[in-house]
Amino acid sequence: MLKKSAFSPRLAIHGIGFVGQELIRLATSKGWPIVAAYNRAGDKVGQDIGRIAGLNRDLGVTVQDSDAADYTGLSADIALIAAHDLLEENWPAYERFLRAGINVLCHGSQSYNPQWSDPEIAARIDALARANGVTFSGGGIWDSTRIWSGIIAAGPCVEIESLLHRTQTEVARQGVYWLDRLGVGLTAEAYKKKYAAGVGDGVFAIPSVSVLQKLGYTVTEVIQSQEPVIWDEEHFCPVLGKSIPAGLAWGTRFLVDVATEEGVTARSEIEARAFREGEVEEMRWTIKGMPGMDIRVVRENSGVASASSLLNRIPDIIAAEPGIVETTKHAPLKSSALL
């Protein structure tokens, strides 16, 4: 058996939900010390993280109220934030850790590409990180499966006309409450009424925008829309344990069209929904060019992969330069099996 390295970062975890609890389990299995944990006010505050994460033992770290805690003197190398998708919502947490001189790696969707997602908040993050000599970056399951997979697929091309990103994600794996949020069980008319103002905060444009930018293209326009995913036959849904009749929504399909100054376009068709029996989570990029390329990523356990992808980015964040370092500025994600 190969000997593991002595790499052992000290972690602070903010957000003890689905991803945060998986991070606790993974870090503990690797022997990486968790020195602090934070969550919004509620019943998790005051509990030992080992109990919350289902390890059936104390780890000696009690969850603190994130708004009331004292971050002075926190001895962490990096803070893993698994809370909200939007930079603005996460800003109070970012500010606390960055001011304390701690690197930040965030699971939120906008953190993959902060400057494009929210330039005003990104400027604040970058300035504060540089002033304190630490790094801010985004990470998680989109890293390899949505973003780097597209970059890798385009690698052999000498000419590119367009990119197509098609995906299907079983959202209930991260909580059945997602089914209601995405319209599962609604008629087309009821869906249209409920989501007249849209849903998703525009984050599903980030993969196509990030891939195009990494390839050197200048994004000029992004058009986003959504529609219900409706089958014309009744199918059984294993998560719900029942069939969904024909004509009712299984979730939402997000449609994104991106134009560039150079004329190359990208389209994303992202389905976030309940699954029929036998379906698998799939991320696919098709590159129309010379030569044409196609890459398919199957996610067997997206719940674990969300946390493990975040965990595996830690060495890159600790070694990076101060300020914001976007996900595409790192090398492709590497396994931490020997760390």
PyMOL commands that set and color helices and strands:
alter all, ss='L'
color gray80, all
select helices_A, chain A and resi 18-30+49-52+87-99+109-112+114-117+119-131+142-154+171-174+177-181+188-194+203-214+302-312+314-319+327-329
alter helices_A, ss='H'
color red, helices_A
select strands_A, chain A and resi 11-14+34-39+63-65+78-81+103-106+135-138+159-170+219-230+235-237+242-244+249-260+265-273+281-290+293-299+323-324
alter strands_A, ss='S'
color yellow, strands_A
deselect
rebuild
show_as cartoon
